[in-house]
Amino acid sequence: MSIRTRFTIWRPLATVATAALLATFLTPAAQAAPRESRPVYSYDNAVREAVWVDTRLDGDSDGKTDRVAVDIVRPREPAQQGRKIPVIMDASPYYSCCGRGNESQKKTYDAAGDVVQMPLFYDNYFVPRGYAFVGVDLAGTNRSDGCVDVGGRSDIQSAKAVVDWLNGRARAYTSRTGTTTAKATWTNGRTGMIGKSWDGTIANGVAATGVEGLKTIVPISAISTWYDYYFSKGAPLYDSGPDWLSDYVDSPDARAKCAAVQQKLVDGAPRTGDRTPLWSERDYVKAASKVKASVFLVHGMQDLNVRMQHVGPWWDALAKNGVERKIWLSQTGHVDPFDFRRATWVDTLHRWFDHELLGYDNGVDREPVADIERHPDQWVTSKSWPPRGTSATTLRPAEGSQEGVGTLGLRKSSGTETFTDDPQLSETDWAARVDTSTPDKAGFVTGPLTRDLRVSGASKVTVTATPTTSTAHLSAVLVDLGPDTIRDYAASGEGISTLTDRTCWGVSTAGDSACFKKTQAKTTDVDYTVVSRGWADLGNHSSGTGVPLTPGKAYTITLDLGATDHVVPAGHRLALIVAGTDKDLIDPPSTTPTLTVDLSRTSARVPLVGGAAAFARATAGSVSAAPEATSLEGVQAQRTVQRVPKGAR
């Protein structure tokens, strides 16, 4: 079925027949199908109601199936006119504990228990345009029963059950404990899920169930597999596991009832980094073949909370299964597009939902698949992503004139480089001293490029290393060496500054303003930019289970670097750095190893537009001269990364 055929306006057969009869009397202008939903419905007079959907699970083991609270804002007029409307849904654990958006908004309620303020702009903007907005409290949070299980069955069923209810397949009640049922007679069941971070993760997880009625998802800075949120091939990314996160968002009622669930999270997620059944249950990439919804993915290429490792495998798995996709990649960290590209975001999201949920042929499906922020507030598009002509190119490190300061090219070399793990140093320290022989890293650099070179996709770095101790962690970093002005993703705003004046997006009420503080790009001038990074525990060299290392024995492991899209300009250099603990991004091993890297068995597979030929052209005539041992300026030392997939923005 062609895309054009798939996306039509859904009308009953009788309506179509009547339209055909009337067409002989109507002018061409009158026959034109709508291309944009308009704000023709009253937001002040919208229906605000709450229902509790039965998840058919008993996560808190109180002998009763759990009910999740569902707050609804919908236009009153369509139901009065006998018309059914689609739903935009955000399922979140943060509606009461932590808030949503740059201003950390929480749900507020009137005396009857109906929602007054729904966080973010979705209800203010889309309800007048003929959509219902639904905010779901995940099980164990706010006004819902049950327990938070951090991406597991309870989390996903919390939202899936609501999609089922919207499509007449589940039961809901007008109160948390009562017996009066509620039916969603006002909707046609066509649902789009949206959300940032944990909320977007739930959208990924629900889509991976293949639930009928879910037509599109818009995951923003979202997790695709929970193992990769906590570990990278066994290397711990945080000093805590999902039990800490569950306790962080649990309601007081859930904390009193959910000790058994907490213990299962502790037992199932050992700090060894071993892949256990708990992580398999929370791997949505493996279930991508079930996805029926289209996916509009948004992510910051410098997101060090939900890292870019969550983008590449999910995007590729969706492509393999023929899922319609669209992607935005920004220079920011963990930031919502409403706060880095507001006007364009609202317009694009509006057209996306009109297309996917109302069936309007507005052309959004024929636009380029990818929007990429090349410089702060400067965007380019790509018809496909990664673009056609991109191929993984094997780049090989070689010794240079100084210890630990080598070259990077296409030819295989011999020799070794040695470094000692220093947990007090990070990728910014390594990159700043890449041209200097230091004991904590090995750096390999091209000469100045004679042409631009575009990296697009996810790289892999295979390292063969011999440790001196029984434990060792590795980091691999791709760096663009050259002056630039970039978003300051290491600052508190992760690439944005929040201003005091506001812009309005939709209709306000006394209790729910549609006006939000403006933002602007926060930039910094740098001498280098980290393009991509990845980590591993060398003890995970052969499987998903870590084992003690034998000192003096060589091991080979492949590190998965996060996906990116970055142009290294002519005149800049491309560097590969291999080192130990990346401070504040992974935790150190229990020992302090010295590692000797076998360069003949170490390489980087980098997705380059134009492949090896493009690299050869860009480095032709380039000379890797002995570099000056100077210190380069980058972003400030990386702040400690949050261990909560939320962020202030």
Beta strands, then each sheet from edge to edge (+ up, - down):
strand 1: 47-54
strand 2: 67-74
strand 3: 85-92
strand 4: 108-109
strand 5: 115-117
strand 6: 132-137
strand 7: 172-173
strand 8: 181-182
strand 9: 187-196
strand 10: 214-220
strand 11: 231-232
strand 12: 235-236
strand 13: 294-300
strand 14: 325-330
strand 15: 370-375
strand 16: 378-382
strand 17: 390-402
strand 18: 405-409
strand 19: 416-420
strand 20: 441-445
strand 21: 453-457
strand 22: 460-467
strand 23: 473-487
strand 24: 496-504
strand 25: 515-521
strand 26: 523-537
strand 27: 555-560
strand 28: 564-568
strand 29: 573-579
strand 30: 594-598
strand 31: 603-609
sheet 1: 8+ 7- 1+ 2- 6+ 3+ 9+ 10+ 13+ 14+ 15+ 16-
sheet 2: 4+ 5-
sheet 3: 11+ 12-
sheet 4: 19+ 30- 22+ 31- 17+ 18- 20- 29+ 23- 26+
sheet 5: 19+ 30- 22+ 27-
sheet 6: 21+ 28-
sheet 7: 24+ 25-
end
